[in-house]
């Protein structure tokens, strides 16, 4: 009997699933197995990630390194799950993509959204179509990092369009044998989706001179896109593995991983970026939402994430990198504890300052902002790191509180609780500051909420012949959060 036949005869609930979460700072491969009818999640492999400077001076993602790290994690999962792996899904950060030739091979390493080419491309595109018109069509927060501006930068540089382009999570699924798709939650981040039709906008594509034939098929979260093929499929555990596009954007997966009932809650996803939002049934693209640059992002077939993206732990991580380069590194837990004992800052940072989104020497960038306000510069040395970290945490918490008030007004909701998810949600000091600034209880979601949501959407998809409803995904998210956490 073939290994595929053995898998087909095996009860579905006994087979494992794998979730890959691509992060801008680290990537994770996690395994979900079942014992006595209960799920158990395990972090199998984590490896560092980050943009690199290419020989031409551009900022790129190390695609070969990412693929190698994920492949290693999948092989470890195959060893740990002799019962077989039923499904595999991928989520990750948005906006960055891979251009493919007709054979499905990358034309070059993908650009990083922080590359400086994007701002110039945005300025030139706005001469063809106004920011107001782009906002009207897409309902999206206008940011130079959005895929539209990157694709237009490709056009301005006369780069070949390729056969198709795919965001990074969807590229991995395609590389393993899935058909080329753009999962809706990820597609909305491109700034090329019409908010009303939920399809690629002909007006935007025509204006930016982007060939419609290169645009991938849009699918809902939880869509089966194929079966695993290639070298991995030769492993017995991967003999009959379904490839599923969960919510391929990690924030959408993280929200799907929050086991919250009702509508009276918001979330803060705490990572490199801070993402503050709430699920809504109807997009919000009115005057105030546009003025305050709130964005409407896909969640599932019924709901939208009304959200604002602002700076996040990038501020602290860049400071820590500076102190490490100076020979006096800090561990994050020790620095957070020391920051809690530091004096309250004399004023707060404007965390949305574009200068604070750039790489390098963050303490000096923070002091530059202070000096423009006639404030005394802070000590930039590692010895004074707790005061700098305290300033960052107080500033972020105050910004979250302001955004939550605006979200209540825009959504018509009255929040009774806030869920903190993402890696930095474990920062108890930042959670406490946010509670004090907002007057709302801040509940700790799963630090690996993207992985929980990824698994929940896979399981919901395997439950049904159509894309899963958020009720099914919510049930699985609650079950997974009640079970053993990702370790």
C-alpha positions as CSV (number, residue, x, y, z in Angstrom):
1,X,0.0,0.0,0.0
2,X,1.4,3.4,-0.9
3,X,2.1,6.1,1.7
4,X,-0.7,8.2,0.1
5,X,-3.3,5.4,0.5
6,X,-2.2,5.1,4.2
7,X,-2.7,8.8,4.7
8,X,-6.2,8.7,3.1
9,X,-7.3,5.8,5.4
10,X,-6.0,7.5,8.5
11,X,-8.6,9.5,10.5
12,X,-8.2,13.2,9.7
13,X,-8.0,14.3,13.3
14,X,-4.9,12.2,14.0
15,X,-2.9,13.9,11.3
16,X,-0.8,17.0,11.9
17,X,-0.7,20.5,10.3
18,X,2.2,22.9,9.8
19,X,2.1,26.7,10.0
20,X,4.9,28.9,8.6
21,X,5.0,32.4,9.8
22,X,7.4,34.7,8.0
23,X,8.5,37.7,10.1
24,X,10.6,40.7,9.1
25,X,13.0,39.8,12.1
26,X,12.4,36.1,12.5
27,X,10.6,33.2,10.7
28,X,8.9,30.4,12.5
29,X,7.8,26.9,11.5
30,X,5.3,25.3,13.9
31,X,3.7,21.9,14.2
32,X,0.2,21.1,15.3
33,X,-0.4,17.5,16.5
34,X,-3.3,15.7,18.1
35,X,-3.4,13.5,21.2
36,X,-6.5,12.1,22.7
37,X,-8.6,14.5,20.6
38,X,-6.7,17.6,21.8
39,X,-4.4,19.8,19.8
40,X,-0.8,20.5,20.8
41,X,1.3,23.1,19.1
42,X,5.1,23.1,19.0
43,X,7.5,25.7,17.7
44,X,9.9,23.4,15.7
45,X,12.2,25.9,14.1
46,X,12.9,29.6,14.3
47,X,15.6,31.5,12.4
48,X,16.6,35.1,12.1
49,X,15.6,37.2,9.2
50,X,16.2,40.8,8.1
51,X,16.8,42.9,5.0
52,X,20.3,43.1,3.5
53,X,22.1,45.6,1.3
54,X,22.6,44.2,-2.2
55,X,25.8,45.0,-4.2
56,X,23.8,47.6,-6.1
57,X,23.0,49.4,-2.8
58,X,19.3,48.4,-2.7
59,X,17.7,46.8,0.3
60,X,16.6,43.2,-0.4
61,X,15.3,40.2,1.4
62,X,17.6,37.1,1.6
63,X,15.2,34.9,-0.3
64,X,17.5,31.8,-0.5
65,X,18.2,32.0,3.2
66,X,14.4,32.3,4.0
67,X,13.6,29.3,1.7
68,X,16.5,27.2,3.2
69,X,15.3,28.0,6.8
70,X,11.7,27.1,6.1
71,X,12.7,23.9,4.2
72,X,14.8,22.9,7.2
73,X,11.9,23.5,9.5
74,X,9.5,21.4,7.4
75,X,11.9,18.5,7.3
76,X,12.1,18.6,11.1
77,X,8.3,18.6,11.2
78,X,8.2,15.5,9.0
79,X,10.5,13.7,11.4
80,X,8.3,14.7,14.4
81,X,5.0,13.7,12.8
82,X,5.1,10.1,11.6
83,X,1.3,10.1,11.5
84,X,1.5,12.4,8.5
85,X,0.9,16.1,7.8
86,X,-2.5,16.9,6.6
87,X,-2.1,20.6,5.7
88,X,0.4,23.4,5.4
89,X,-0.2,27.1,5.4
90,X,1.9,30.3,5.3
91,X,1.4,33.8,6.6
92,X,3.8,36.7,6.8
93,X,4.4,40.4,6.5
94,X,2.6,42.2,3.6
95,X,3.6,44.4,0.6
96,X,6.8,42.7,-0.5
97,X,6.7,40.3,-3.4
98,X,8.6,38.1,-5.9
99,X,8.4,38.5,-9.6
100,X,8.5,35.2,-11.4
101,X,9.4,34.1,-14.9
102,X,7.3,31.7,-17.0
103,X,8.9,28.7,-15.3
104,X,8.0,30.1,-11.8
105,X,11.5,31.1,-10.9
106,X,12.3,34.4,-9.2
107,X,13.6,37.1,-11.5
108,X,15.6,38.6,-8.7
109,X,15.7,38.8,-4.9
110,X,12.6,40.7,-3.6
111,X,13.0,44.3,-2.5
112,X,12.4,45.3,1.1
113,X,9.7,47.8,1.8
114,X,12.2,50.1,3.5
115,X,14.2,50.6,0.2
116,X,14.4,54.3,-0.6
117,X,13.2,53.8,-4.2
118,X,9.6,53.7,-2.9
119,X,9.2,57.3,-1.9
120,X,10.3,58.6,-5.3
121,X,7.9,56.2,-7.0
122,X,5.1,57.4,-4.9
123,X,5.7,61.0,-5.7
124,X,5.8,60.2,-9.4
125,X,2.6,58.1,-9.3
126,X,0.7,60.8,-7.5
127,X,1.3,63.0,-10.5
128,X,-0.8,60.6,-12.5
129,X,-3.4,59.8,-9.9
130,X,-4.0,61.8,-6.8
131,X,-3.6,60.4,-3.3
132,X,-7.3,61.3,-2.7
133,X,-8.4,59.2,-5.6
134,X,-6.2,56.3,-4.6
135,X,-7.7,56.5,-1.1
136,X,-11.3,56.7,-2.5
137,X,-10.7,53.5,-4.6
138,X,-8.9,51.4,-2.1
139,X,-9.8,52.7,1.4
140,X,-6.1,52.1,2.3
141,X,-3.7,54.1,4.4
142,X,-1.3,55.7,1.9
143,X,2.3,54.6,2.6
144,X,5.3,54.6,0.3
145,X,5.9,51.0,1.3
146,X,2.7,49.7,-0.3
147,X,3.1,47.2,-3.1
148,X,1.6,49.6,-5.7
149,X,4.5,52.1,-5.3
150,X,7.0,49.2,-5.4
151,X,5.5,47.8,-8.6
152,X,5.5,51.3,-10.1
153,X,9.2,51.6,-9.1
154,X,9.8,48.4,-11.1
155,X,8.1,50.0,-14.1
156,X,10.1,53.2,-13.8
157,X,13.3,51.1,-13.7
158,X,12.2,49.2,-16.8
159,X,12.3,45.9,-14.9
160,X,10.6,43.0,-16.7
161,X,7.1,42.4,-15.5
162,X,7.5,38.7,-15.4
163,X,4.7,36.1,-15.9
164,X,3.2,36.9,-12.4
165,X,4.2,38.4,-9.1
166,X,3.3,36.9,-5.7
167,X,3.6,38.2,-2.2
168,X,6.1,36.1,-0.2
169,X,3.6,33.8,1.6
170,X,1.8,33.0,-1.6
171,X,5.1,32.5,-3.4
172,X,6.1,29.8,-0.9
173,X,2.8,28.0,-1.5
174,X,3.2,28.3,-5.2
175,X,6.8,27.0,-5.0
176,X,5.5,23.9,-3.2
177,X,2.9,23.2,-5.9
178,X,0.0,25.5,-5.3
179,X,-1.5,27.6,-8.0
180,X,-0.5,31.3,-8.1
181,X,-2.9,33.3,-6.0
182,X,-3.2,36.5,-3.9
183,X,-5.1,35.8,-0.7
184,X,-7.5,38.6,0.0
185,X,-6.1,39.9,3.3
186,X,-2.7,40.2,1.7
187,X,-4.0,41.6,-1.6
188,X,-5.7,44.5,0.2
189,X,-2.3,45.6,1.4
190,X,-1.1,46.2,-2.1
191,X,-3.2,49.3,-2.6
192,X,-4.4,47.9,-5.9
193,X,-7.8,46.4,-4.7
194,X,-11.0,48.2,-5.3
195,X,-12.7,48.4,-1.9
196,X,-16.2,48.0,-3.3
197,X,-15.6,45.2,-5.9
198,X,-12.9,43.4,-4.0
199,X,-11.0,42.9,-7.2
200,X,-7.9,44.5,-8.8
201,X,-8.7,48.0,-9.8
202,X,-8.6,48.5,-13.6
203,X,-8.1,52.3,-13.1
204,X,-5.0,51.8,-10.8
205,X,-3.5,49.2,-13.0
206,X,-3.9,51.3,-16.1
207,X,-2.6,54.4,-14.5
208,X,0.5,52.6,-13.1
209,X,1.0,50.7,-16.4
210,X,0.8,47.4,-14.7
211,X,-0.2,44.5,-17.0
212,X,-3.4,42.8,-15.8
213,X,-2.1,39.5,-17.0
214,X,0.6,39.6,-14.2
215,X,-2.0,40.0,-11.4
216,X,-2.6,36.7,-9.5
217,X,-6.1,35.3,-8.8
218,X,-7.6,36.7,-5.6
219,X,-8.9,34.0,-3.1
220,X,-10.4,34.1,0.3
221,X,-8.6,33.1,3.5
222,X,-8.8,29.4,4.0
223,X,-8.6,28.4,0.3
224,X,-7.1,25.1,-0.8
225,X,-4.6,26.0,-3.5
226,X,-3.2,22.6,-4.3
227,X,-1.3,19.6,-3.0
228,X,2.4,19.6,-1.9
229,X,4.7,18.5,-4.7
230,X,8.4,18.4,-5.3
231,X,11.2,17.0,-3.0
232,X,9.3,17.5,0.2
233,X,6.5,15.4,-1.0
234,X,8.9,12.4,-1.2
235,X,9.0,12.4,2.6
236,X,6.3,10.0,3.9
237,X,4.8,12.6,6.2
238,X,4.2,15.0,3.2
239,X,2.8,12.3,0.9
240,X,-0.7,13.9,0.7
241,X,-0.5,17.4,2.2
242,X,-3.0,20.1,1.3
243,X,-1.6,23.6,0.7
244,X,-3.9,26.2,2.2
245,X,-3.8,29.9,2.0
246,X,-4.8,31.0,5.5
247,X,-5.1,34.7,6.1
248,X,-1.7,35.2,4.4
249,X,-1.1,38.6,6.0
250,X,0.2,37.9,9.5
251,X,-2.0,40.5,11.2
252,X,-5.2,39.0,9.7
253,X,-4.1,35.6,10.9
254,X,-3.3,37.1,14.3
255,X,-6.8,38.6,14.6
256,X,-8.2,35.2,13.5
257,X,-6.2,33.7,16.4
258,X,-7.9,35.9,19.1
259,X,-10.6,33.8,20.9
260,X,-12.9,36.8,21.4
261,X,-16.7,36.7,21.3
262,X,-18.8,39.8,20.5
263,X,-17.9,43.0,18.8
264,X,-16.8,45.2,21.7
265,X,-13.1,44.7,21.4
266,X,-10.0,46.0,19.6
267,X,-6.5,44.6,19.2
268,X,-3.0,45.9,19.2
269,X,-0.5,43.7,17.4
270,X,2.9,44.5,18.9
271,X,5.9,43.8,16.8
272,X,8.2,45.7,14.5
273,X,5.1,47.7,13.7
274,X,2.2,48.6,16.0
275,X,-1.1,47.7,14.4
276,X,-4.2,49.0,16.2
277,X,-7.6,48.0,14.9
278,X,-10.9,46.3,15.2
279,X,-13.0,44.0,13.0
280,X,-15.9,45.7,11.3
281,X,-18.7,44.4,9.0
282,X,-18.5,47.3,6.6
283,X,-15.4,49.3,5.4
284,X,-15.0,52.7,6.8
285,X,-13.8,55.2,4.2
286,X,-15.4,58.4,5.3
287,X,-13.8,61.8,5.7
288,X,-12.4,61.3,9.2
289,X,-11.0,57.8,8.3
290,X,-9.3,59.3,5.3
291,X,-8.0,62.3,7.2
292,X,-6.6,60.2,10.0
293,X,-5.2,57.6,7.5
294,X,-7.0,54.6,8.9
295,X,-6.9,51.6,6.6
296,X,-9.4,49.0,5.5
297,X,-7.8,45.6,5.2
298,X,-9.2,42.2,4.4
299,X,-9.9,39.7,7.2
300,X,-12.3,37.2,5.7
301,X,-15.2,37.1,3.3
302,X,-17.5,38.9,5.8
303,X,-15.3,41.3,7.7
304,X,-12.8,44.1,7.3
305,X,-10.0,45.2,9.7
306,X,-10.3,48.9,10.4
307,X,-6.7,49.6,11.4
308,X,-3.9,52.1,11.7
309,X,-0.3,51.2,11.3
310,X,2.2,53.1,13.4
311,X,5.8,52.6,14.5
312,X,6.4,49.9,17.0
313,X,9.3,47.9,18.5
314,X,11.4,49.0,15.6
315,X,12.3,52.0,17.7
316,X,13.6,49.9,20.6
317,X,15.2,47.3,18.4
318,X,17.2,49.9,16.5
319,X,18.3,51.4,19.7
320,X,19.4,48.0,21.0
321,X,21.3,47.4,17.8
322,X,23.2,50.7,18.3
323,X,24.1,49.8,21.8
324,X,25.3,46.3,20.7
325,X,27.4,47.9,18.0
326,X,28.9,50.1,20.7
327,X,29.9,47.0,22.7
328,X,27.3,47.2,25.4
329,X,24.3,45.0,24.5
330,X,21.1,44.7,26.4
331,X,18.8,41.7,26.8
332,X,15.2,42.8,26.0
333,X,13.7,41.4,29.3
334,X,16.4,43.2,31.4
335,X,15.9,46.4,29.5
336,X,12.1,46.4,29.9
337,X,12.5,45.8,33.7
338,X,15.0,48.6,34.0
339,X,12.8,50.9,32.0
340,X,9.9,50.4,34.4
341,X,12.1,51.8,37.2
342,X,13.3,54.8,35.2
343,X,11.7,58.3,35.8
344,X,8.6,59.3,33.8
345,X,9.7,61.0,30.6
346,X,9.5,64.8,30.5
347,X,7.6,64.7,27.2
348,X,6.6,62.1,24.5
349,X,8.0,61.2,21.1
350,X,6.1,61.7,17.9
351,X,6.5,58.0,17.0
352,X,5.1,58.7,13.5
353,X,8.0,60.9,12.6
354,X,9.3,59.5,9.2
355,X,12.9,59.9,10.5
356,X,12.1,57.3,13.2
357,X,11.2,54.7,10.5
358,X,14.7,54.8,9.1
359,X,17.6,52.4,9.9
360,X,20.6,53.3,12.0
361,X,21.6,55.2,15.1
362,X,18.1,55.5,16.6
363,X,19.2,57.2,19.8
364,X,20.6,60.1,17.7
365,X,17.4,60.2,15.6
366,X,15.3,60.5,18.8
367,X,17.5,63.3,20.1
368,X,17.2,65.1,16.8
369,X,13.4,65.2,17.3
370,X,13.9,66.4,20.9
371,X,16.2,69.1,19.8
372,X,13.7,70.5,17.3
373,X,11.4,70.9,20.2
374,X,14.1,72.7,22.3
375,X,14.3,69.8,24.7
376,X,17.5,68.5,26.3
377,X,19.0,65.5,24.5
378,X,19.0,62.3,26.3
379,X,22.2,60.4,27.1
380,X,22.6,58.0,24.1
381,X,24.9,55.6,25.8
382,X,24.0,52.1,26.8
383,X,24.3,53.0,30.4
384,X,21.3,55.3,30.0
385,X,19.3,52.8,27.9
386,X,16.5,52.4,30.5
387,X,15.5,56.1,30.2
388,X,15.4,55.9,26.4
389,X,13.4,52.7,26.5
390,X,11.0,54.3,29.0
391,X,10.5,57.2,26.6
392,X,9.7,54.8,23.8
393,X,7.2,52.8,25.8
394,X,5.3,55.8,27.2
395,X,5.2,57.3,23.7
396,X,3.8,54.2,22.1
397,X,1.2,53.7,24.9
398,X,-0.1,57.3,24.5
399,X,-0.3,56.8,20.7
400,X,-2.3,53.6,21.1
401,X,-4.7,55.4,23.5
402,X,-5.4,58.1,20.9
403,X,-5.9,55.6,18.1
404,X,-8.3,53.6,20.3
405,X,-10.5,56.7,20.9
406,X,-10.5,57.4,17.2
407,X,-11.4,53.7,16.4
408,X,-14.4,53.9,18.8
409,X,-15.7,56.9,17.0
410,X,-15.2,55.6,13.5
411,X,-16.5,52.1,14.2
412,X,-19.4,53.1,16.5
413,X,-18.2,50.7,19.0
414,X,-17.5,51.1,22.7
415,X,-14.5,48.9,23.6
416,X,-14.7,46.9,26.8
417,X,-11.3,45.3,26.3
418,X,-8.2,45.4,24.2
419,X,-6.3,42.3,23.1
420,X,-2.5,42.5,22.8
421,X,-1.0,40.0,20.5
422,X,2.4,39.5,18.8
423,X,5.8,39.0,20.2
424,X,6.0,42.2,22.2
425,X,2.7,41.5,23.9
426,X,4.7,39.8,26.6
427,X,6.0,43.3,27.6
428,X,4.0,43.7,30.8
429,X,5.3,47.3,31.3
430,X,4.0,48.4,27.9
431,X,0.7,46.7,28.5
432,X,0.3,48.5,31.8
433,X,1.1,51.9,30.3
434,X,-1.4,51.2,27.6
435,X,-4.1,50.4,30.2
436,X,-3.3,53.6,32.1
437,X,-3.3,55.7,28.9
438,X,-6.5,54.2,27.4
439,X,-8.5,53.4,30.5
440,X,-9.2,50.0,29.0
441,X,-8.2,46.6,30.3
442,X,-5.5,45.1,28.1
443,X,-5.7,41.3,27.8
444,X,-2.8,39.1,26.8
445,X,-3.5,37.2,23.7
446,X,-1.2,34.5,22.4
447,X,2.3,35.9,21.6
448,X,2.2,33.6,18.6
449,X,-1.4,34.6,17.6
450,X,-0.5,34.6,13.9
451,X,0.4,30.9,14.2
452,X,-2.8,30.2,16.1
453,X,-4.9,32.0,13.5
454,X,-3.0,30.2,10.7
455,X,-3.8,26.8,12.2
456,X,-7.4,27.8,13.0
457,X,-8.0,28.8,9.4
458,X,-6.4,25.7,8.1
459,X,-8.6,23.5,10.3
460,X,-11.7,25.4,9.5
461,X,-10.9,25.1,5.8
462,X,-10.5,21.3,6.1
463,X,-13.9,21.2,7.8
464,X,-15.8,22.5,4.8
465,X,-15.7,22.4,1.0
466,X,-15.9,26.2,0.8
467,X,-13.8,29.0,2.5
468,X,-14.3,28.8,6.2
469,X,-16.6,31.1,8.2
470,X,-15.1,33.1,11.0
471,X,-17.3,31.2,13.4
472,X,-15.5,27.9,12.6
473,X,-12.1,29.6,12.7
474,X,-13.1,31.2,16.1
475,X,-14.0,27.8,17.5
476,X,-10.7,26.4,16.6
477,X,-8.8,29.4,17.8
478,X,-10.4,29.1,21.2
479,X,-9.5,25.4,21.3
480,X,-5.9,26.1,20.4
481,X,-5.6,28.9,22.9
482,X,-6.9,26.6,25.6
483,X,-4.5,23.9,24.7
484,X,-0.7,23.9,25.1
485,X,0.9,27.1,23.7
486,X,3.5,27.2,21.0
487,X,6.7,26.4,23.0
